[in-house]
Amino acid sequence: MTTLSINEDLLEQINAEARSEARSVSEIISDAIHSYIQKKQNIREVAMSGSSLMDFYGIFKDNPIPDKLELRKEFYEKNSR
């Protein structure tokens, strides 16, 4: 068993999530750490593959990323109804 220090406010939020999902706090924390490690590994793999961001630019060719102001306007329009 390992001891882990967690901010009290964060621990309250984790406890609430655990209750709502019928899971243990340990399970939620373990899943979060596993997800974090997996994301880091994925980032390392992309970096090691020699790919650059420019290689990925083509994925937005047919469907460009909308402008931030445009997205914000749509968000507020949807949520103000």
N, C-alpha and C positions, 0 to 999 in steps of 0.2 A: 504494500500500500504506500502511496505517495501523498505528501501534504502539499497543497496548493493554496496560495494566498490570492483571494479575489476581492475586489472592491465590493463593499456591502450593497450598494445600489445595483451593481451588475448582478450580484448573487440573487437579489430579490427578483430581478427580471428573469433570470435563468430558472429560479424556483417556480415562478408563475408559468413559464413556458413548459416546464416539466409537468406541472399539474395538468395544464390544458391538453398536453399530448400524451398523458399517462405514461411518461418515461421518467427515468431517473436523471438527476442532475449530472451524475457521472457519465451517463450515456450521451447526453447533449454536449457536454464539454469534450468528450472523446470524439464525437462526430465532428465538432467544430475544428478541433486540432487536426483530425485526419483530413478534412476538407482543405484547411490551410496548407498542410504539407503537400497535398495533391496539386493544388494550384501552383505552389512554388516549383514543384517538379515539372509541371507542364510549361511554365515560363522558362525554366532552364533548358528543357528539350527544344523549345522553339529557338532560344538563343543559340544553342549548340548546333542547330540544323543549318545555320548560316542564313536563314531567312531574315529579311528585314521587313520593316513596316511597309515599304514600297511594294514588296511582293504580295502583300495582302490588299493593297489598294484596289486591285481589280474586282474584288468581291462587291464593291459598291458601285461599279460601273453602271449597272442597269437599275439599281435602286439606291441612289445616293442618300447619305445621312441628312436628314432635315436640319435646317438652321435651328440653333438653340432658341432663338426668339419665337420661331414658328412653333416649336414643340411646346414652349411655355404657354403660348396663346391657346393651343389646342387643349392643353391640360386644364387651364383655368376655365375654358368654355365647357368642357365635359363636367368638371366638378362644381360648377356654379349653378347647375340645373337643379 
